[in-house]
Amino acid sequence: MYKLKYTAASIFKYLSLIIAAFVVLIPIVVVLFASLKTGQEYANSSPLQPPTDWFNFANYKKAFIDGKMLLGFANTIFIVIVSIVGATLIGSMIAFVLSRFKFRGSKLLMGAFLLATLIPSVTTQVATFKIIDFLHLVDTRFAPILLYLGTDIIAVYIFLQFLDSISESLDESAMLDGASYFTIFFRIILPLLAPAIVTVIIVKGVNIYNDFYTPFLYMPSQELQVVSTALFKFKGPYGSQWEVISAAIIISIIPITIAFVSLQKYIYNGFSQGSVK
Amino acid sequence: MVFKNMSYKNQRKLIIIAFSLIPVVLLFTFAYLPVINMFKYSFTNWNGYSDHYKWVGFKNYKTIFTDPKYFTVFKVSLYYFVATFVQMGLALYFATILSFKVRAKNFFKGVLFFPSLLNGVAIGFIFLFFFKPDGTLDTILNFLGLSSLSQGWLLNPNIINVSLAGASIWRYMGFNFIIFLGAISSVGKDVYEASDIDGANKWHQFRHIIIPSIKRIVQLNLILGISGAISAFDIPYIMTGGSNGSNTFVIQTVDVAFKFSKLGLASAMAVVLLFIVVIVTILQNLLSKKED
C-alpha cells in the first residue's frame, strides 16, 4: 500500500515536471523551427513541423544584416560594460563608507538607499525623462548608463551584505601597518569583494541586456539601437514574415543561452543573492 | 603621498566625502528628484515641452477617478494580480519537489529557470507567435482533438488578458522558483534526516520544515509580484500595444505623457500608482512584523 502510494506520487511528480518542461520549451522550439524554414515552407507547414533543411540560415543572414543586429550588439556591450564598471565602483565605495564608518547622517544615508528600492522606476519615468532631457542626454548612450547607475541600487545591497562578512579586524591590522583608508579599500576590500562583483556582473548584465523600456524611451535613433530595440523594430516591416522575425528572436537569445549554459552555477547564486535584500 | 601622511581622522572625513559624493548625487537626481518633480507636475496642466503651465490643483486626480477611461484600466491589473498567485504556487511546488531527490534535476532546474533570462521583446514575440491564429497553441489544441477551444487568443477582449497574464507567468515563474529553491536548500540536510528518523513524511516536512524556512522570502516575492502586477508593462506593450482591452495603467500613463502630451495628468497617474505600491509594501511589512 505504501509502495503504491509512493509510485503514484512519483509518477505525478515526473509527469508534472515533464509537462512543465514542455510548456517552457515548446514556444521557443517552434520559433527555432520557423527560423530555419523558407518563406514558402513556413506558409505551408504547421508550426510544430521541424524544418526540412536544418542548415538553412538565410533568415538569420537577413535578420542580422537588415536588422543591423551587429550595431545592436555593439551598443549593448558598450552600455553593459560601462554600467557594470560604474556600478561596481560606485556601489562598492558607498557600501564601504556605509558599512565601515559611523558618522552624523550615516543612518539617514543608509535609509535613503534602502527607501529608493521601494520606488518602482516605471512609475517615475515621466519625470525622469524630463531630467534626462534637462541634462541634454536624450538620445545618447549616457542616458541609460546614468539611469542604470542611479536608479538600480541592487549593487549597493549586494556589496553591503558581503562587507558584513569581511571582518573589520582586517582593516585594523592594515592600519597598524600604516596603510591609508584608500589602500585598505583598493588593496584589501575590493579584491575580497570579488565574489560579490561576480554577482553584480551577472545580475546587472542580464538586466541591462534584457531591458527594453529604457533604451526604447531614451535612445530613439537607429544608430543607438541595442539588441532589444533592434528586435522590436522587426514588428512593423516584417509583420507577416515570421520566419525572419523568428531568426531575429533566436539571434537575441543565443548569447544569453551560451552564458547560462557555461556559467550556470554563478547565475543561480547570483540571482538568489541579488534578490535577498 | 600626501594622503598617507594625513591623520586617520582627516582621512576618514575625506574618504567619506569622496566615496559618497557621486553615489549620493546619482541617487538624488535619478531616484528622489523624479518623485519630487512628479508630485509638482501632477498639480499642473503642463504638456511637457512648453515654457508655461498653469497650476490646476487636484483637477488631474479628479479626472483619473471620475473618467472611466482612466480607472477601468485598473481592472486589467486584476488578471496579473491573480497570475502572481498562480506563479508563486507553481514556483513553490516545483521548488519543493526539486529540493528532494529527482532524476535529471539539473535539466529541469535549468529549463524552468531559463525564461527569466530572456529578453522581454523576445518573449513578447515568442508569444505573439504562440497565440496567433493557426499558431502554436491552436496547432497543439488541434493535435489533441480540442480544436473547438481555439479562438482569437489576442483578439477576443474577454480572453486577451488571460493570454497575456499566462505569458507573464511563463516569464517570471522561474525566477521565483530559483529563489525558493535556494531558500529551501539552505536548510541543512541533517534537519531532514532527523525528521525522517522521527517518522515525518514528505507532507510533514513541507509543512513544518520547508514552509517556515521560506516564509519570509515568499512574502517578499509576493510583494514584488503584486507591485509587478500593478505596474505590468513590457509584455502587453510589446505584444498588443494595449489594444483589445489589454491596456494597463503604465501603458496608459506612458501614452498620456508622450503620445497625448499631457504630462501633468500622466504625473498624477504615476503618483496614484506609486501610492498604491507603497501602501501595499507598508501593509505587508506591518503584517509580517505582527506575526513575529
Interface residues (C-beta under 8 A of the other chain):
Chain A: A9 K13 Y14 S16 L17 A20 A21 V23 V24 L25 I26 P27 I28 V30 V31 A34 S46 P47 L48 I90 G91 M93 I94 F96 V97 F101 F103 L109 A112 F113 A116 L118 I119 P120 V122 T123 T124 Q125 V126 A127 T128 F129 K130 I131 L146 L147 L149 G150 T151 I153 V156 M175 G178 S180 Y181 F182 T183 F185 V206 Y209 N210 D211 F212 Y213 L217 V227 S228 T229 L231 F232 F234 K235 W242 I245 S246 I249 S252 I253 I256 T257 F260 Q264 I267 Y268 F271 S272 S275 V276 K277
Chain B: M1 F3 K4 M6 Y8 Q11 R12 I15 I16 F19 S20 I22 P23 V24 L26 L27 T29 F30 A31 Y32 L33 P34 V35 N37 M38 Y41 G48 L90 Y93 F94 I97 L98 V102 R103 N106 F107 F108 K109 G110 V111 L112 F113 F114 P115 S116 L117 L118 N119 G120 V121 A122 F125 I126 F127 F129 F130 G135 T136 T139 I140 F143 W170 G174 F175 I178 I179 G182 A183 K202 I217 L220 N221 S227 S231 F233 D234 I238 V250 T253 V254 A257 F258 L263 A266 S267 A270 L273 L274 V277 V278 T281
